[in-house]
Amino acid sequence: MDQYIVLGRIGEGAHGVVFKAKDRETGEMVALKKVPLRRPEEGVPPQTLREIKALREIEDHPHDLKPANLLLDGTGRLKLADFGLARVLATPRGRPYSHQVATRWYRAPELLYGARHYDEGVDLWAVGCIFGELLNLSPLFPGENDIEQLCCVLRALGTPSPRAWPELSELPDYPKIRFRRQDPAPLEQLVPEAEPAARDLLRRFLRYPSRQRIRAHQALLHPYFFGPLELTPPPPQGGSRQPPDFNLDTPLLPALPPPGALAPPAPGDPR
C-alpha cells in the first residue's frame, strides 16, 4: 500500500470498499479494493479468491455488467470493474454454475429461469440492457425481485415459447413459473427516442435464445456505429449559419470576458 496515495473513496459494494489512488512512481490512477476480514482465522474470503481468479482469466468468464461497473479513463478506454459475481466458464455442459451471476436488472432471462449451464450470451444480454439504458437514460427492466424482473422482460419482449426458444423447457424453473400469454410490444415503446439503427441493434442483443444474440465482434460492425453524426444543429430555414470554429490551439484567456464585465453594476450605472 506504500506504493499508492489514496485520494478518496469511490464507493462500497457487498464485499468491500473501493478507493481511488495514485501510483507514487508512475502517476497512474488506479482503484484499490479493501476487503474486510470478518473472520481472520478463516483466511481470505472465498468471494475475494474467486474475484482474483476471474481477473487472471478475464477472457473466459461472464461479468457483472452494469453501468456502475463500466469505467472510462481520460483517453476513452473502457475498463470493467467488480468481479465479485463473476464466474469462470468451462467447456460446454461442464460443471453447473450458480444463476446469481449478474445484477438483477441486467440478468439474462435464462438466469431468471434458473439456468445452471450458460455461455457468454448472458454478457451480451447485459450489454443490450446497458445500451437501452443509455438510449432511455433509465433502466429498461427495473424489477424489485426475480419474479418481477422476469415480468418486466416479458411485458416488453413477449412471453417466450419452447417453439421459439427450444432450450426454455430445459431450464430448471420454467415448469414452476407460468405467465399469461402476451405478444411483444413494439420496440418503439421501449426506447421511444431511439433511431431505427439503434433499435435494430438493441433487438439483436435482447433475444431470448442465447445463441441468437448478436456477438460482440458483430455488434461492432453494425450500421449504428457508422451512421452520420450531426455535431451542430441545422441552420434555420431561410438563412445559413457557419458552424463555430472550435480550434483547440486557440488560447482560452482571450475568449474570457474581462473581470470588470462580471462585476455588479455601480449605483447609477445604466447597465
C-alpha positions in Angstrom: 0.0 0.0 0.0 3.0 2.3 0.4 3.2 2.4 -3.4 -0.1 4.4 -3.7 -1.5 7.6 -2.5 -5.2 7.2 -1.6 -7.1 10.2 -3.0 -10.6 9.3 -1.8 -13.4 6.8 -1.6 -15.2 5.8 -4.8 -18.0 3.5 -3.5 -18.9 0.5 -1.4 -20.1 -2.9 -2.6 -21.3 -6.1 -1.0 -17.7 -7.4 -0.4 -15.6 -4.3 0.2 -14.9 -0.6 -0.2 -13.2 0.9 -3.4 -10.8 3.8 -3.2 -9.3 6.0 -5.8 -5.5 6.1 -5.6 -2.4 7.2 -7.5 0.8 5.3 -8.1 3.7 7.2 -6.4 6.2 6.2 -9.1 4.2 6.3 -12.4 1.4 8.7 -11.5 -1.1 6.2 -12.8 -4.6 6.4 -11.4 -5.9 3.1 -10.0 -8.8 1.7 -8.0 -8.0 -0.2 -4.8 -10.5 -2.5 -3.2 -10.3 -3.0 0.6 -11.9 -6.3 1.7 -12.8 -6.7 5.4 -11.7 -9.9 7.0 -14.6 -10.6 9.4 -13.0 -13.9 10.5 -9.3 -13.6 10.1 -8.7 -17.1 11.3 -10.6 -18.4 8.2 -8.2 -16.6 5.8 -9.2 -14.7 2.6 -13.0 -14.8 1.9 -14.0 -17.2 -1.0 -15.6 -14.4 -3.0 -12.3 -12.5 -3.0 -10.3 -15.5 -4.2 -13.0 -16.0 -6.9 -12.6 -12.4 -8.0 -8.8 -12.7 -8.2 -9.2 -15.9 -10.3 -11.6 -14.1 -12.6 -9.2 -11.3 -13.1 -6.5 -13.8 -14.1 -8.8 -15.5 -16.6 -10.7 -12.4 -17.7 -11.5 -13.6 -21.2 -13.3 -16.7 -20.1 -16.0 -15.7 -17.7 -19.3 -13.8 -17.6 -19.1 -10.4 -15.8 -21.4 -8.4 -13.6 -22.0 -5.9 -16.4 -23.9 -2.8 -15.4 -23.3 1.0 -15.8 -21.8 1.3 -12.3 -19.1 -1.3 -13.2 -18.0 0.3 -16.5 -15.2 2.8 -16.2 -13.9 5.2 -18.8 -10.4 6.7 -18.4 -9.3 10.1 -19.8 -8.5 8.6 -23.2 -11.9 7.0 -23.7 -10.7 3.4 -22.9 -13.4 1.2 -21.4 -12.5 -0.9 -18.4 -14.5 -3.4 -16.5 -14.7 -3.4 -12.7 -16.0 -5.5 -9.8 -15.7 -9.2 -10.4 -17.4 -10.3 -7.2 -20.2 -12.0 -9.0 -18.2 -13.3 -12.0 -17.8 -17.0 -12.8 -15.2 -18.7 -14.9 -16.7 -20.5 -17.8 -15.5 -24.1 -18.6 -16.2 -26.2 -21.6 -19.9 -26.5 -22.7 -22.0 -28.6 -20.3 -19.3 -28.7 -17.7 -19.9 -28.3 -14.0 -23.1 -26.4 -13.1 -22.9 -22.8 -12.1 -25.0 -20.5 -9.9 -27.6 -18.4 -11.7 -26.9 -15.5 -9.4 -24.1 -14.1 -11.5 -25.3 -10.6 -12.5 -27.1 -7.7 -11.0 -30.9 -8.3 -11.3 -31.7 -5.5 -13.8 -29.1 -6.9 -16.3 -29.7 -10.6 -15.7 -30.4 -12.6 -18.8 -33.7 -14.5 -18.9 -32.1 -17.9 -18.8 -30.6 -16.9 -15.5 -34.0 -15.7 -14.3 -35.3 -19.2 -15.2 -32.6 -20.8 -13.0 -30.1 -21.9 -15.7 -27.1 -23.7 -14.3 -25.4 -24.0 -17.7 -24.9 -20.9 -19.8 -22.4 -19.1 -22.1 -21.2 -15.6 -22.9 -24.7 -14.8 -24.1 -25.5 -13.6 -20.5 -23.0 -10.9 -21.0 -24.5 -9.9 -24.4 -27.9 -9.6 -22.8 -26.4 -7.3 -20.2 -24.8 -5.2 -22.9 -28.2 -4.8 -24.5 -29.7 -3.7 -21.2 -26.9 -1.2 -20.8 -27.3 0.1 -24.4 -31.0 0.5 -23.9 -30.4 2.4 -20.6 -28.1 4.8 -22.5 -30.8 5.4 -25.1 -33.5 6.0 -22.5 -31.4 7.4 -19.7 -33.2 5.0 -17.4 -33.1 1.2 -16.8 -35.1 -1.0 -19.2 -36.1 -3.7 -16.8 -36.1 -2.4 -13.2 -37.5 -5.3 -11.3 -37.5 -5.4 -7.5 -37.2 -9.2 -7.2 -36.6 -12.1 -9.6 -40.2 -12.7 -10.5 -40.9 -9.0 -11.1 -37.7 -8.8 -13.1 -39.0 -11.6 -15.4 -42.3 -9.9 -15.7 -40.6 -6.7 -16.8 -38.8 -8.5 -19.5 -41.9 -10.5 -20.7 -44.1 -7.3 -20.8 -41.7 -5.8 -23.2 -40.5 -8.7 -25.3 -43.5 -11.0 -25.1 -44.0 -14.4 -23.4 -41.4 -16.9 -24.7 -42.4 -20.3 -26.0 -40.4 -23.6 -26.4 -41.0 -23.4 -30.1 -39.2 -20.1 -30.4 -36.7 -20.9 -27.6 -36.1 -24.6 -27.7 -33.9 -24.6 -24.5 -36.6 -23.0 -22.5 -38.3 -26.2 -21.4 -34.9 -27.5 -20.1 -34.5 -24.6 -17.7 -35.0 -25.6 -14.0 -37.5 -23.0 -13.0 -39.6 -23.0 -16.3 -42.2 -25.5 -15.0 -42.5 -23.6 -11.8 -43.4 -20.2 -13.3 -46.3 -19.7 -15.7 -47.3 -16.4 -17.3 -50.3 -15.4 -19.3 -49.6 -15.3 -23.0 -48.5 -11.9 -24.1 -47.3 -10.6 -27.5 -44.1 -8.5 -27.7 -44.7 -4.7 -27.6 -43.3 -2.6 -30.4 -39.7 -1.7 -29.6 -40.6 1.9 -30.2 -42.4 1.8 -26.8 -39.3 0.5 -25.0 -36.9 3.1 -26.5 -39.2 5.8 -27.9 -36.4 8.3 -28.6 -34.0 5.9 -30.4 -33.3 6.0 -34.1 -34.1 2.9 -36.2 -30.5 1.7 -36.3 -30.2 1.8 -32.6 -33.5 -0.1 -32.1 -32.3 -2.8 -34.6 -29.0 -3.2 -32.6 -30.9 -3.4 -29.3 -33.3 -6.0 -30.8 -30.3 -8.2 -31.8 -29.0 -8.1 -28.2 -32.3 -8.8 -26.5 -33.2 -12.1 -27.9 -34.3 -15.0 -25.8 -32.1 -17.8 -27.2 -28.6 -17.0 -26.1 -27.1 -18.3 -29.4 -29.2 -15.9 -31.4 -27.9 -12.8 -29.7 -25.5 -10.7 -31.7 -21.9 -11.4 -30.8 -19.6 -8.6 -29.7 -17.5 -8.6 -32.9 -20.6 -8.5 -35.0 -22.1 -5.6 -33.0 -19.0 -3.5 -33.6 -19.8 -3.7 -37.3 -23.4 -2.8 -37.0 -24.6 0.2 -39.1 -25.5 2.1 -35.9 -21.8 2.8 -35.4 -21.3 4.0 -38.9 -24.3 6.3 -39.4 -24.0 10.1 -39.8 -23.2 12.1 -36.6 -24.6 15.6 -36.5 -22.5 17.7 -34.2 -24.2 21.1 -34.8 -27.9 21.9 -35.1 -29.1 22.5 -38.7 -29.3 26.1 -39.9 -32.6 27.9 -39.6 -34.8 27.9 -42.6 -34.3 30.9 -44.9 -30.8 31.5 -43.9 -27.4 29.9 -43.4 -25.1 29.7 -40.5 -21.5 28.9 -40.3 -20.5 26.3 -37.7 -18.4 27.7 -34.9 -14.6 27.4 -35.2 -13.5 25.0 -32.5 -9.8 25.4 -32.7 -8.1 23.6 -29.9 -4.9 25.6 -30.3 -6.7 28.9 -29.6 -5.7 30.3 -26.1 -8.5 30.2 -23.6 -7.9 33.6 -21.9 -8.7 35.9 -24.9 -12.1 34.2 -25.1 -12.9 35.2 -21.5 -14.6 38.5 -20.6 -12.5 41.0 -18.6 -13.1 40.7 -14.8 -14.9 44.1 -14.7 -17.6 42.8 -17.0 -18.7 40.3 -14.4 -18.8 42.8 -11.5 -22.2 44.0 -10.4 -23.2 47.5 -11.8 -22.3 50.5 -9.7 -25.1 52.8 -8.4 -26.4 55.0 -11.3 -24.7 52.8 -13.9 -27.2 52.3 -16.8 -26.1 48.7 -17.2 
